[in-house]
Amino acid sequence: MRVVLETRRKTAAVRVEELEAELERVRADLVEAEEVLKLRTIGLEQYLEALAEEDQPAETVVGPSPRKPVGPRRAVPHRENAAGVEDLSVDYQAVMAAAAEAGNDGLGARRAAVVLGWDSASASRVEGARARLKRLVERGWLVETKPGRFTLPAEQRTDEAVRPGGGS
């Protein structure tokens, strides 16, 4: 009887080890699948934003408009078409403020993710922040001085240093 019980215990122990190994594999697959989902969600958001920008009618700019445009606006207007940082969304204003604070060292994507209130340990969130920084570069709000380091354009840095109160 003892041999039978010992054999059953060993069999149960082997089964537990097999299930634990399978559980670890499933957990790893889950983490990987969640990361893919996050990246695809960011990609979809960027795609939809690009489509929305394409659908907007072309505007002829004669001079700066004294009033705000009616209807949908670009999340990030081109720098030359904006009155100032206040034309950006709140998130982009926060990123611009962080870039100003970073000075010549430049703002990195991980720090931008923190500024946006995102998990900076998540690769997809850091990439989302990097996409926002690149968008600001494309539209003339920031410059990428070295790979991955984003700063205000030189003329804005000197303007902010000269302006009383030091910033926006």
DSSP file (Angstrom, degrees, kcal/mol; ACC not computed):
  #  RESIDUE AA STRUCTURE BP1 BP2  ACC     N-H-->O    O-->H-N    N-H-->O    O-->H-N    TCO  KAPPA ALPHA  PHI   PSI    X-CA   Y-CA   Z-CA
    1    1 A M     >        0   0    0      0, 0.0     4,-2.4     0, 0.0     5,-0.2   0.000 360.0 360.0 360.0 -40.1    0.0    0.0    0.0
    2    2 A R  H  >  +     0   0    0      1,-0.2     4,-2.6     2,-0.2     5,-0.2   0.894 360.0  51.6 -61.3 -40.6    2.8    2.4    0.8
    3    3 A V  H  > S+     0   0    0      2,-0.2     4,-2.3     1,-0.2    -1,-0.2   0.895 109.2  50.3 -64.0 -41.2    4.4    1.9   -2.6
    4    4 A V  H  > S+     0   0    0      2,-0.2     4,-2.2     1,-0.2    -2,-0.2   0.930 112.7  46.2 -63.4 -46.1    1.1    2.6   -4.3
    5    5 A L  H  X S+     0   0    0     -4,-2.4     4,-2.3     1,-0.2    -2,-0.2   0.899 112.6  50.3 -64.4 -40.3    0.6    5.9   -2.3
    6    6 A E  H  X S+     0   0    0     -4,-2.6     4,-2.3     2,-0.2    -1,-0.2   0.895 110.3  50.3 -65.0 -39.9    4.3    6.9   -3.0
    7    7 A T  H  X S+     0   0    0     -4,-2.3     4,-2.3     2,-0.2    -2,-0.2   0.905 110.8  49.1 -64.1 -42.8    3.8    6.3   -6.7
    8    8 A R  H  X S+     0   0    0     -4,-2.2     4,-2.5     2,-0.2    -2,-0.2   0.899 110.4  50.9 -64.3 -40.6    0.6    8.4   -6.7
    9    9 A R  H  X S+     0   0    0     -4,-2.3     4,-2.4     2,-0.2    -2,-0.2   0.919 111.3  47.6 -62.6 -44.4    2.4   11.2   -4.9
   10   10 A K  H  X S+     0   0    0     -4,-2.3     4,-2.3     2,-0.2    -2,-0.2   0.900 111.8  50.5 -63.9 -40.3    5.2   11.2   -7.4
   11   11 A T  H  X S+     0   0    0     -4,-2.3     4,-2.2     1,-0.2    -2,-0.2   0.914 111.6  47.8 -63.2 -42.8    2.8   11.2  -10.3
   12   12 A A  H  X S+     0   0    0     -4,-2.5     4,-2.3     2,-0.2    -2,-0.2   0.889 110.7  51.8 -65.4 -39.3    0.9   14.1   -8.8
   13   13 A A  H  X S+     0   0    0     -4,-2.4     4,-2.2     2,-0.2    -2,-0.2   0.899 109.9  48.9 -64.8 -41.0    4.2   16.0   -8.2
   14   14 A V  H  X S+     0   0    0     -4,-2.3     4,-2.4     2,-0.2    -1,-0.2   0.911 110.9  50.5 -63.9 -42.4    5.2   15.5  -11.9
   15   15 A R  H  X S+     0   0    0     -4,-2.2     4,-2.6     2,-0.2    -2,-0.2   0.903 109.0  51.3 -63.4 -41.1    1.8   16.7  -13.0
   16   16 A V  H  X S+     0   0    0     -4,-2.3     4,-2.5     2,-0.2    -1,-0.2   0.922 110.4  49.0 -61.6 -44.2    2.1   19.8  -10.8
   17   17 A E  H  X S+     0   0    0     -4,-2.2     4,-2.2     2,-0.2    -2,-0.2   0.902 111.3  49.8 -62.6 -41.0    5.5   20.5  -12.3
   18   18 A E  H  X S+     0   0    0     -4,-2.4     4,-2.3     1,-0.2    -2,-0.2   0.925 112.5  46.7 -63.0 -45.0    4.1   20.1  -15.9
   19   19 A L  H  X S+     0   0    0     -4,-2.6     4,-2.6     2,-0.2    -2,-0.2   0.882 110.7  52.3 -66.8 -37.7    1.2   22.4  -15.1
   20   20 A E  H  X S+     0   0    0     -4,-2.5     4,-2.2     2,-0.2    -1,-0.2   0.907 110.2  48.5 -63.6 -41.1    3.5   25.0  -13.6
   21   21 A A  H  X S+     0   0    0     -4,-2.2     4,-1.9     2,-0.2    -2,-0.2   0.911 112.7  48.1 -64.3 -42.1    5.7   25.0  -16.6
   22   22 A E  H  X S+     0   0    0     -4,-2.3     4,-2.6     1,-0.2    -2,-0.2   0.894 109.4  53.5 -65.3 -39.5    2.7   25.3  -18.9
   23   23 A L  H  X S+     0   0    0     -4,-2.6     4,-2.6     1,-0.2    -2,-0.2   0.906 108.2  49.7 -61.4 -42.6    1.4   28.2  -16.7
   24   24 A E  H  X S+     0   0    0     -4,-2.2     4,-2.4     2,-0.2    -1,-0.2   0.899 111.1  49.6 -63.3 -40.4    4.7   30.1  -17.1
   25   25 A R  H  X S+     0   0    0     -4,-1.9     4,-2.4     2,-0.2    -2,-0.2   0.921 112.0  47.8 -63.9 -44.2    4.6   29.5  -20.9
   26   26 A V  H  X S+     0   0    0     -4,-2.6     4,-2.4     2,-0.2    -2,-0.2   0.896 111.0  51.2 -64.9 -40.4    1.0   30.9  -21.0
   27   27 A R  H  X S+     0   0    0     -4,-2.6     4,-2.4     2,-0.2    -1,-0.2   0.921 110.5  48.6 -61.7 -43.4    1.9   33.9  -18.8
   28   28 A A  H  X S+     0   0    0     -4,-2.4     4,-2.2     1,-0.2    -2,-0.2   0.912 112.0  49.3 -63.3 -41.7    4.8   34.7  -21.2
   29   29 A D  H  X S+     0   0    0     -4,-2.4     4,-2.6     1,-0.2    -1,-0.2   0.887 110.0  52.2 -62.7 -38.9    2.5   34.3  -24.2
   30   30 A L  H  X S+     0   0    0     -4,-2.4     4,-2.7     2,-0.2    -2,-0.2   0.926 109.0  48.4 -64.1 -45.8    0.0   36.6  -22.5
   31   31 A V  H  X S+     0   0    0     -4,-2.4     4,-2.0     1,-0.2    -1,-0.2   0.920 113.6  48.0 -60.0 -43.9    2.6   39.3  -21.8
   32   32 A E  H  X S+     0   0    0     -4,-2.2     4,-2.2     1,-0.2    -2,-0.2   0.912 112.0  48.8 -63.7 -43.4    3.7   39.1  -25.4
   33   33 A A  H  X S+     0   0    0     -4,-2.6     4,-2.4     1,-0.2    -2,-0.2   0.883 109.8  52.2 -65.4 -38.9    0.1   39.3  -26.7
   34   34 A E  H  X S+     0   0    0     -4,-2.7     4,-2.4     2,-0.2    -1,-0.2   0.900 109.1  50.2 -63.5 -39.9   -0.6   42.3  -24.5
   35   35 A E  H  X S+     0   0    0     -4,-2.0     4,-2.4     2,-0.2    -2,-0.2   0.914 110.6  49.0 -64.6 -43.2    2.4   44.1  -25.9
   36   36 A V  H  X S+     0   0    0     -4,-2.2     4,-2.5     1,-0.2     5,-0.2   0.914 110.7  51.6 -61.5 -42.7    1.3   43.4  -29.5
   37   37 A L  H  X S+     0   0    0     -4,-2.4     4,-2.3     1,-0.2    -2,-0.2   0.919 109.8  48.9 -60.5 -44.3   -2.2   44.7  -28.6
   38   38 A K  H  X S+     0   0    0     -4,-2.4     4,-2.3     2,-0.2    -2,-0.2   0.926 112.2  48.0 -61.8 -45.2   -0.7   47.9  -27.2
   39   39 A L  H  X S+     0   0    0     -4,-2.4     4,-2.4     1,-0.2    -1,-0.2   0.902 113.0  47.8 -63.9 -40.6    1.5   48.5  -30.3
   40   40 A R  H  X S+     0   0    0     -4,-2.5     4,-2.5     2,-0.2    -1,-0.2   0.853 109.7  53.3 -69.8 -33.4   -1.4   47.8  -32.6
   41   41 A T  H  X S+     0   0    0     -4,-2.3     4,-2.4    -5,-0.2    -2,-0.2   0.925 110.6  46.7 -65.2 -44.0   -3.7   50.1  -30.7
   42   42 A I  H  X S+     0   0    0     -4,-2.3     4,-2.5     2,-0.2    -2,-0.2   0.920 112.3  50.9 -63.0 -43.6   -1.1   52.9  -30.9
   43   43 A G  H  X S+     0   0    0     -4,-2.4     4,-2.4     1,-0.2    -2,-0.2   0.909 110.4  48.9 -60.0 -42.8   -0.7   52.2  -34.7
   44   44 A L  H  X S+     0   0    0     -4,-2.5     4,-2.8     2,-0.2     5,-0.2   0.912 110.6  50.5 -64.2 -42.6   -4.5   52.4  -35.2
   45   45 A E  H  X S+     0   0    0     -4,-2.4     4,-2.2     1,-0.2    -2,-0.2   0.911 112.2  47.1 -61.4 -42.4   -4.7   55.7  -33.3
   46   46 A Q  H  X S+     0   0    0     -4,-2.5     4,-2.3     2,-0.2    -1,-0.2   0.894 112.3  50.4 -66.6 -39.3   -1.9   57.1  -35.4
   47   47 A Y  H  X S+     0   0    0     -4,-2.4     4,-2.4     2,-0.2    -2,-0.2   0.934 111.5  47.3 -63.3 -46.8   -3.5   55.9  -38.6
   48   48 A L  H  X S+     0   0    0     -4,-2.8     4,-2.3     1,-0.2    -1,-0.2   0.883 111.5  51.1 -64.3 -37.7   -6.9   57.4  -37.6
   49   49 A E  H  X S+     0   0    0     -4,-2.2     4,-1.9    -5,-0.2    -1,-0.2   0.910 110.0  49.6 -64.8 -41.5   -5.3   60.7  -36.7
   50   50 A A  H  X S+     0   0    0     -4,-2.3     4,-2.0     1,-0.2    -2,-0.2   0.896 110.6  50.4 -64.4 -40.0   -3.5   60.8  -40.1
   51   51 A L  H  X S+     0   0    0     -4,-2.4     4,-2.0     1,-0.2    -1,-0.2   0.909 108.7  52.0 -63.1 -41.8   -6.7   60.0  -41.9
   52   52 A A  H  X S+     0   0    0     -4,-2.3     4,-0.6     1,-0.2    -1,-0.2   0.882 109.4  50.0 -62.8 -38.0   -8.5   62.9  -40.0
   53   53 A E  H >< S+     0   0    0     -4,-1.9     3,-0.6     1,-0.2    -1,-0.2   0.881 109.6  50.7 -67.8 -38.2   -5.7   65.2  -41.0
   54   54 A E  H 3< S+     0   0    0     -4,-2.0    -2,-0.2     1,-0.2    -1,-0.2   0.850 105.9  56.7 -66.8 -34.3   -6.0   64.2  -44.7
   55   55 A D  H 3< S+     0   0    0     -4,-2.0    -1,-0.2    -5,-0.1    -2,-0.2   0.653  84.2 101.4 -73.5 -15.6   -9.8   64.8  -44.6
   56   56 A Q  S << S-     0   0    0     -4,-0.6     3,-0.1    -3,-0.6     2,-0.0  -0.480  82.8-109.4 -71.8 139.9   -9.4   68.4  -43.5
   57   57 A P        -     0   0    0      0, 0.0     2,-0.2     0, 0.0    -1,-0.1  -0.356  36.4-101.6 -67.9 148.3   -9.9   70.9  -46.3
   58   58 A A        -     0   0    0     -3,-0.1     2,-0.4     1,-0.0    -3,-0.0  -0.487  38.1-148.1 -69.9 137.6   -6.8   72.8  -47.5
   59   59 A E        -     0   0    0     -2,-0.2     2,-0.6    -3,-0.1    -1,-0.0  -0.883   5.8-140.6-110.4 139.1   -6.6   76.3  -46.0
   60   60 A T        -     0   0    0     -2,-0.4     2,-0.7     0, 0.0    -2,-0.0  -0.879  19.2-151.9 -95.9 124.1   -5.0   79.2  -47.8
   61   61 A V        +     0   0    0     -2,-0.6    -2,-0.0     1,-0.2    20,-0.0  -0.861  29.3 161.8-103.7 113.8   -3.2   81.3  -45.2
   62   62 A V  S    S-     0   0    0     -2,-0.7    -1,-0.2     1,-0.5     3,-0.0   0.793  74.6 -30.0 -93.0 -38.8   -2.9   85.0  -46.0
   63   63 A G  S    S-     0   0    0     18,-0.0    -1,-0.5     0, 0.0     2,-0.1  -0.952  89.4 -56.4-166.2 172.1   -2.1   86.0  -42.5
   64   64 A P        -     0   0    0      0, 0.0    17,-0.1     0, 0.0    18,-0.1  -0.405  56.7-122.2 -65.1 135.1   -2.7   84.9  -39.0
   65   65 A S        -     0   0    0      1,-0.1    -4,-0.0    -2,-0.1     0, 0.0  -0.591   8.3-143.7 -78.0 134.5   -6.4   84.7  -38.3
   66   66 A P  S    S+     0   0    0      0, 0.0     2,-0.3     0, 0.0    -1,-0.1   0.688  82.6  50.7 -73.2 -16.1   -7.6   86.8  -35.3
   67   67 A R  S    S-     0   0    0      1,-0.0    -2,-0.1     3,-0.0     3,-0.1  -0.826  95.3 -94.9-121.4 161.9  -10.1   84.2  -34.2
   68   68 A K        -     0   0    0     -2,-0.3     2,-0.1     1,-0.1    -1,-0.0  -0.441  48.3-104.5 -69.6 142.3   -9.9   80.5  -33.6
   69   69 A P        -     0   0    0      0, 0.0     2,-0.3     0, 0.0    -1,-0.1  -0.388  32.6-123.4 -67.7 148.0  -10.9   78.3  -36.5
   70   70 A V  S    S+     0   0    0     -3,-0.1    -3,-0.0    -2,-0.1     0, 0.0  -0.716  71.9  19.3 -91.3 142.1  -14.4   76.7  -36.3
   71   71 A G  S    S-     0   0    0     -2,-0.3     0, 0.0     2,-0.0     0, 0.0  -0.472 109.1 -10.0  98.3-170.2  -14.6   72.9  -36.5
   72   72 A P        -     0   0    0      0, 0.0     2,-0.3     0, 0.0    -2,-0.0  -0.298  63.9-162.2 -66.3 147.3  -12.0   70.2  -36.0
   73   73 A R        -     0   0    0    -17,-0.0     2,-0.1     4,-0.0    -2,-0.0  -0.871  28.5 -89.4-125.9 161.7   -8.4   71.2  -35.6
   74   74 A R        -     0   0    0     -2,-0.3   -25,-0.0     1,-0.1    -1,-0.0  -0.407  28.4-131.2 -66.6 142.9   -5.2   69.4  -35.9
   75   75 A A  S    S+     0   0    0      1,-0.3    14,-0.8   -26,-0.1    -1,-0.1   0.886 105.5  23.4 -61.6 -36.6   -4.0   67.9  -32.7
   76   76 A V  S    S-     0   0    0     12,-0.1    -1,-0.3    16,-0.0    12,-0.1  -0.864  84.8-159.0-131.5  98.0   -0.6   69.5  -33.5
   77   77 A P        -     0   0    0      0, 0.0     5,-0.1     0, 0.0     2,-0.1  -0.344  36.7 -88.8 -70.5 157.9   -0.9   72.5  -35.8
   78   78 A H    >   -     0   0    0      1,-0.1     3,-1.5     3,-0.1     4,-0.3  -0.431  38.2-119.2 -64.8 143.8    2.2   73.5  -37.7
   79   79 A R  G >  S+     0   0    0     60,-3.1     3,-1.4     1,-0.3    -1,-0.1   0.862 112.2  53.9 -55.3 -42.1    4.2   76.0  -35.6
   80   80 A E  G 3  S+     0   0    0      1,-0.3    -1,-0.3    59,-0.2    60,-0.1   0.701 108.0  51.3 -70.7 -16.8    3.9   78.8  -38.2
   81   81 A N  G <  S+     0   0    0     -3,-1.5     2,-0.3   -17,-0.1    -1,-0.3   0.349  98.6  83.5 -97.6   5.3    0.1   78.5  -38.2
   82   82 A A    <   -     0   0    0     -3,-1.4     3,-0.1    -4,-0.3     4,-0.0  -0.835  68.6-144.0-114.4 147.5   -0.2   78.7  -34.4
   83   83 A A  S    S-     0   0    0     -2,-0.3     2,-0.3     1,-0.3    -1,-0.1   0.840  75.5 -53.8 -73.0 -33.6   -0.3   81.7  -32.1
   84   84 A G  S >  S-     0   0    0     -3,-0.1     3,-2.2     1,-0.0    -1,-0.3  -0.975  73.5 -54.5 177.0-172.8    1.6   79.9  -29.5
   85   85 A V  G >  S+     0   0    0      1,-0.3     3,-2.2    -2,-0.3    11,-0.1   0.779 118.6  73.9 -58.7 -28.2    1.9   76.8  -27.3
   86   86 A E  G 3  S+     0   0    0      1,-0.3    -1,-0.3     7,-0.0     7,-0.1   0.677  84.4  67.3 -63.5 -14.8   -1.6   77.4  -26.0
   87   87 A D  G <  S+     0   0    0     -3,-2.2    -1,-0.3     2,-0.0    -2,-0.2   0.625  88.3  85.7 -77.2 -12.9   -2.9   76.2  -29.4
   88   88 A L  S <  S-     0   0    0     -3,-2.2   -12,-0.1    -4,-0.2   -13,-0.1  -0.462  92.1 -96.6 -83.9 159.6   -1.7   72.7  -28.6
   89   89 A S     >  -     0   0    0    -14,-0.8     4,-2.5    -2,-0.1     5,-0.2  -0.242  42.0-100.7 -66.8 166.0   -3.7   70.2  -26.6
   90   90 A V  H  > S+     0   0    0      1,-0.2     4,-2.2     2,-0.2     5,-0.2   0.889 122.7  51.9 -58.7 -42.2   -3.0   69.9  -22.9
   91   91 A D  H  > S+     0   0    0      1,-0.2     4,-2.0     2,-0.2    -1,-0.2   0.933 111.4  46.0 -61.1 -46.2   -0.8   66.8  -23.3
   92   92 A Y  H  > S+     0   0    0      1,-0.2     4,-2.5     2,-0.2    -1,-0.2   0.857 109.6  55.1 -67.6 -33.6    1.3   68.4  -26.0
   93   93 A Q  H  X S+     0   0    0     -4,-2.5     4,-2.4     2,-0.2    -1,-0.2   0.906 107.7  50.4 -62.5 -40.3    1.6   71.6  -23.8
   94   94 A A  H  X S+     0   0    0     -4,-2.2     4,-2.2     2,-0.2    -2,-0.2   0.901 110.5  49.1 -64.1 -40.7    2.9   69.4  -21.0
   95   95 A V  H  X S+     0   0    0     -4,-2.0     4,-2.2     2,-0.2    -2,-0.2   0.908 110.9  50.1 -64.8 -41.7    5.5   67.8  -23.3
   96   96 A M  H  X S+     0   0    0     -4,-2.5     4,-2.2     2,-0.2    -2,-0.2   0.904 110.0  50.4 -63.7 -40.7    6.6   71.2  -24.5
   97   97 A A  H  X S+     0   0    0     -4,-2.4     4,-2.3     1,-0.2    -1,-0.2   0.905 110.5  49.6 -63.5 -40.6    7.0   72.4  -20.9
   98   98 A A  H  X S+     0   0    0     -4,-2.2     4,-2.1     2,-0.2    -1,-0.2   0.881 109.7  51.6 -65.8 -37.2    9.1   69.3  -20.1
   99   99 A A  H  X S+     0   0    0     -4,-2.2     4,-1.1     2,-0.2    53,-0.3   0.893 109.6  50.1 -65.4 -39.1   11.2   70.0  -23.2
  100  100 A A  H  < S+     0   0    0     -4,-2.2     3,-0.4     1,-0.2    -2,-0.2   0.911 111.5  48.2 -64.9 -41.5   11.7   73.6  -22.0
  101  101 A E  H  < S+     0   0    0     -4,-2.3    -2,-0.2     1,-0.2    -1,-0.2   0.860 106.0  57.9 -65.7 -35.2   12.7   72.3  -18.6
  102  102 A A  H >< S+     0   0    0     -4,-2.1     3,-1.4     1,-0.2     4,-0.3   0.764  87.2 179.5 -68.3 -24.4   15.1   69.8  -20.1
  103  103 A G  G ><  -     0   0    0     -4,-1.1     3,-0.9    -3,-0.4    49,-0.2  -0.292  61.5 -12.0  63.1-140.1   17.0   72.7  -21.8
  104  104 A N  G 3  S+     0   0    0      1,-0.2    -1,-0.2    47,-0.1    -2,-0.1   0.675 128.5  70.0 -71.7 -17.6   20.0   71.7  -23.9
  105  105 A D  G <  S-     0   0    0     -3,-1.4    -1,-0.2     1,-0.1    -2,-0.2   0.828  99.8-140.8 -68.2 -30.2   20.0   68.2  -22.5
  106  106 A G    <   -     0   0    0     -3,-0.9     2,-0.4    -4,-0.3    45,-0.2   0.139  11.4 -83.8  86.4 156.6   16.8   67.5  -24.4
  107  107 A L  B     -A  150   0A   0     43,-3.3    43,-2.2    -4,-0.1     2,-0.2  -0.825  39.5-149.8 -98.7 131.8   13.8   65.5  -23.6
  108  108 A G     >  -     0   0    0     -2,-0.4     4,-2.1    41,-0.2     5,-0.1  -0.580  25.5-111.7 -97.5 165.3   13.7   61.7  -24.1
  109  109 A A  H  > S+     0   0    0     39,-0.4     4,-2.3     1,-0.2     5,-0.2   0.867 115.4  54.9 -64.9 -37.9   10.7   59.5  -24.9
  110  110 A R  H  > S+     0   0    0      1,-0.2     4,-1.6     2,-0.2    -1,-0.2   0.922 110.7  45.1 -63.6 -43.2   10.8   57.8  -21.5
  111  111 A R  H  > S+     0   0    0      1,-0.2     4,-2.4     2,-0.2    -1,-0.2   0.883 110.8  54.4 -66.7 -38.0   10.6   61.1  -19.7
  112  112 A A  H  X S+     0   0    0     -4,-2.1     4,-2.0     1,-0.2    -2,-0.2   0.890 105.0  53.9 -62.7 -38.5    7.9   62.3  -22.1
  113  113 A A  H  <>S+     0   0    0     -4,-2.3     5,-3.0     1,-0.2     4,-0.3   0.908 108.9  48.8 -61.5 -41.1    5.8   59.1  -21.2
  114  114 A V  H ><5S+     0   0    0     -4,-1.6     3,-1.5     1,-0.2    -2,-0.2   0.919 109.0  52.5 -63.6 -43.5    6.1   60.0  -17.5
  115  115 A V  H 3<5S+     0   0    0     -4,-2.4    -1,-0.2     1,-0.3    -2,-0.2   0.862 107.9  52.0 -59.9 -36.5    5.0   63.6  -18.2
  116  116 A L  T 3<5S-     0   0    0     -4,-2.0    -1,-0.3    -5,-0.2    -2,-0.2   0.502 120.2-111.7 -79.1  -3.7    2.0   62.2  -20.1
  117  117 A G  T < 5S+     0   0    0     -3,-1.5    -3,-0.2    -4,-0.3     2,-0.2   0.712  72.7 137.0  81.8  20.5    1.2   60.1  -17.0
  118  118 A W      < -     0   0    0     -5,-3.0     2,-0.7    -6,-0.2    -1,-0.3  -0.566  67.2 -92.1 -98.9 163.6    1.9   56.9  -18.8
  119  119 A D    >   -     0   0    0     -2,-0.2     3,-1.4     1,-0.2     6,-0.2  -0.647  32.4-162.5 -74.8 110.1    3.8   53.8  -17.6
  120  120 A S  T 3  S+     0   0    0     -2,-0.7    -1,-0.2     1,-0.3    -6,-0.1   0.575  85.9  65.3 -75.3  -7.2    7.4   54.5  -18.6
  121  121 A A  T 3  S+     0   0    0      4,-0.0     2,-0.6     5,-0.0    -1,-0.3   0.620  83.2  90.5 -84.8 -13.3    8.3   50.8  -18.2
  122  122 A S    <>  -     0   0    0     -3,-1.4     4,-2.2     1,-0.2     5,-0.2  -0.739  68.0-153.0 -87.5 120.3    5.9   49.9  -21.0
  123  123 A A  H  > S+     0   0    0     -2,-0.6     4,-2.3     1,-0.2     5,-0.2   0.868  95.5  53.8 -60.0 -37.4    7.7   49.8  -24.4
  124  124 A S  H  > S+     0   0    0      1,-0.2     4,-2.0     2,-0.2    -1,-0.2   0.884 108.5  48.6 -68.2 -36.3    4.5   50.6  -26.2
  125  125 A R  H  > S+     0   0    0     -6,-0.2     4,-2.3     2,-0.2    -2,-0.2   0.904 111.1  49.9 -68.9 -40.2    3.9   53.7  -24.1
  126  126 A V  H  X S+     0   0    0     -4,-2.2     4,-2.4     1,-0.2    -2,-0.2   0.903 111.6  49.3 -63.9 -40.2    7.4   54.9  -24.6
  127  127 A E  H  X S+     0   0    0     -4,-2.3     4,-2.3     2,-0.2    -1,-0.2   0.871 108.9  53.0 -66.7 -36.1    7.0   54.5  -28.3
  128  128 A G  H  X S+     0   0    0     -4,-2.0     4,-1.8     2,-0.2    -2,-0.2   0.907 110.2  47.3 -63.3 -41.0    3.7   56.4  -28.2
  129  129 A A  H  X S+     0   0    0     -4,-2.3     4,-2.3     2,-0.2    -2,-0.2   0.898 110.3  52.5 -65.7 -40.0    5.5   59.2  -26.4
  130  130 A R  H  X S+     0   0    0     -4,-2.4     4,-2.7     1,-0.2    -2,-0.2   0.894 106.7  53.7 -62.3 -39.3    8.3   59.1  -29.0
  131  131 A A  H  X S+     0   0    0     -4,-2.3     4,-2.1     1,-0.2    -1,-0.2   0.900 108.8  49.1 -62.0 -40.3    5.7   59.3  -31.8
  132  132 A R  H  X S+     0   0    0     -4,-1.8     4,-2.1     2,-0.2    -2,-0.2   0.910 111.0  49.5 -65.6 -41.2    4.3   62.4  -30.2
  133  133 A L  H  X S+     0   0    0     -4,-2.3     4,-1.8     1,-0.2    -2,-0.2   0.920 111.1  49.4 -62.9 -43.1    7.8   64.0  -29.9
  134  134 A K  H  X S+     0   0    0     -4,-2.7     4,-2.8     1,-0.2    -1,-0.2   0.879 108.2  54.0 -63.2 -37.8    8.4   63.2  -33.6
  135  135 A R  H  X S+     0   0    0     -4,-2.1     4,-1.8     1,-0.2    -1,-0.2   0.904 107.1  51.0 -63.1 -40.8    5.1   64.8  -34.5
  136  136 A L  H  <>S+     0   0    0     -4,-2.1     5,-2.4     2,-0.2     6,-1.2   0.858 110.6  49.6 -64.5 -34.2    6.2   67.9  -32.7
  137  137 A V  H ><5S+     0   0    0     -4,-1.8     3,-1.6     4,-0.2    -2,-0.2   0.939 108.9  51.8 -67.1 -47.1    9.4   67.8  -34.7
  138  138 A E  H 3<5S+     0   0    0     -4,-2.8    -2,-0.2     1,-0.3    -1,-0.2   0.839 111.9  47.1 -57.8 -34.1    7.5   67.4  -38.0
  139  139 A R  T 3<5S-     0   0    0     -4,-1.8   -60,-3.1    -5,-0.2    -1,-0.3   0.357 119.1-107.8 -95.5   6.0    5.4   70.4  -37.2
  140  140 A G  T < 5S+     0   0    0     -3,-1.6    -3,-0.2     2,-0.2    -2,-0.1   0.540  89.2 110.9  88.6   6.8    8.2   72.7  -36.1
  141  141 A W  S   <S+     0   0    0     -5,-2.4     2,-0.3    -6,-0.2    -4,-0.2   0.836  83.4  18.0 -83.4 -33.5    7.7   72.8  -32.4
  142  142 A L        -     0   0    0     -6,-1.2     2,-0.4    10,-0.2    -2,-0.2  -0.846  65.9-141.9-130.2 165.5   10.8   70.8  -31.4
  143  143 A V  E     -B  151   0A   0      8,-3.0     8,-2.8    -2,-0.3     2,-1.0  -0.974  17.1-132.0-126.5 147.5   14.1   69.7  -32.9
  144  144 A E  E     -B  150   0A   0     -2,-0.4     6,-0.2     6,-0.2     8,-0.0  -0.810  26.1-179.6 -98.3  95.5   15.8   66.4  -32.5
  145  145 A T  E    S+     0   0A   0     -2,-1.0    -1,-0.2     4,-1.0     5,-0.1   0.896  72.1   1.0 -67.6 -42.7   19.3   67.5  -31.7
  146  146 A K  E >  S-B  149   0A   0      3,-0.9     3,-2.7    -3,-0.2    -1,-0.2  -0.943 108.7 -64.9-137.0 160.4   20.7   64.0  -31.4
  147  147 A P  T 3  S+     0   0    0      0, 0.0     3,-0.1     0, 0.0    -2,-0.1  -0.197 123.0   3.7 -52.5 122.6   18.9   60.7  -31.8
  148  148 A G  T 3  S+     0   0    0      1,-0.2     2,-0.5   -18,-0.1   -39,-0.4   0.455 106.6 105.3  84.4   1.0   16.2   60.4  -29.2
  149  149 A R  E <   - B   0 146A   0     -3,-2.7    -4,-1.0   -41,-0.1    -3,-0.9  -0.966  49.9-168.4-120.2 119.9   16.8   63.9  -27.6
  150  150 A F  E     +AB 107 144A   0    -43,-2.2   -43,-3.3    -2,-0.5     2,-0.3  -0.909  10.9 168.5-115.3 129.2   14.2   66.6  -28.3
  151  151 A T  E     - B   0 143A   0     -8,-2.8    -8,-3.0    -2,-0.5   -51,-0.1  -0.843  40.9 -89.5-131.0 167.1   14.7   70.3  -27.5
  152  152 A L        -     0   0    0    -53,-0.3   -10,-0.2    -2,-0.3   -11,-0.1  -0.456  58.8 -90.8 -68.5 150.3   13.0   73.5  -28.3
  153  153 A P    >>  -     0   0    0      0, 0.0     4,-2.1     0, 0.0     3,-0.7  -0.288  41.0-108.1 -58.7 153.1   14.3   75.2  -31.5
  154  154 A A  H 3> S+     0   0    0      1,-0.3     4,-2.2     2,-0.2     5,-0.2   0.867 118.4  53.9 -54.9 -41.7   17.3   77.6  -30.8
  155  155 A E  H 3> S+     0   0    0      1,-0.2     4,-1.9     2,-0.2    -1,-0.3   0.855 109.3  48.8 -65.7 -32.4   15.2   80.7  -31.4
  156  156 A Q  H <> S+     0   0    0     -3,-0.7     4,-2.6     2,-0.2    -1,-0.2   0.885 108.6  53.3 -72.3 -37.7   12.6   79.6  -28.9
  157  157 A R  H  X S+     0   0    0     -4,-2.1     4,-1.7     1,-0.2    -2,-0.2   0.917 112.7  43.7 -63.3 -42.0   15.2   78.8  -26.3
  158  158 A T  H  X S+     0   0    0     -4,-2.2     4,-2.0     2,-0.2    -1,-0.2   0.882 112.5  53.1 -71.4 -36.4   16.7   82.3  -26.6
  159  159 A D  H  X S+     0   0    0     -4,-1.9     4,-2.8    -5,-0.2    -2,-0.2   0.924 110.3  47.5 -60.1 -44.4   13.2   83.9  -26.6
  160  160 A E  H  < S+     0   0    0     -4,-2.6    -1,-0.2     1,-0.2    -2,-0.2   0.858 111.2  50.9 -67.7 -34.3   12.3   82.1  -23.4
  161  161 A A  H  < S+     0   0    0     -4,-1.7    -1,-0.2    -5,-0.2    -2,-0.2   0.865 116.1  41.5 -70.5 -34.5   15.6   83.1  -21.7
  162  162 A V  H  < S+     0   0    0     -4,-2.0    -2,-0.2    -5,-0.1    -1,-0.2   0.862  96.2  91.0 -79.6 -37.1   15.0   86.8  -22.7
  163  163 A R  S >< S-     0   0    0     -4,-2.8     3,-1.8    -5,-0.2     2,-0.1  -0.350  87.4-110.7 -64.2 134.1   11.3   86.8  -21.9
  164  164 A P  T 3  S+     0   0    0      0, 0.0     3,-0.3     0, 0.0    -1,-0.1  -0.405 107.0  30.5 -63.1 140.2   10.5   87.9  -18.3
  165  165 A G  T 3  S-     0   0    0      1,-0.2    -2,-0.1    -4,-0.1    -4,-0.1   0.146 109.1-116.9  91.9 -19.6    9.2   85.0  -16.3
  166  166 A G  S <  S+     0   0    0     -3,-1.8     2,-0.3    -6,-0.2    -1,-0.2   0.501  72.2  16.5  74.1   7.8   11.3   82.6  -18.4
  167  167 A G              0   0    0     -3,-0.3    -1,-0.1     1,-0.1   -70,-0.0  -1.000 360.0 360.0 178.1-173.7    8.6   80.5  -20.1
  168  168 A S              0   0    0     -2,-0.3    -1,-0.1   -71,-0.0   -71,-0.1   0.419 360.0 360.0-103.0 360.0    5.2   79.6  -21.4
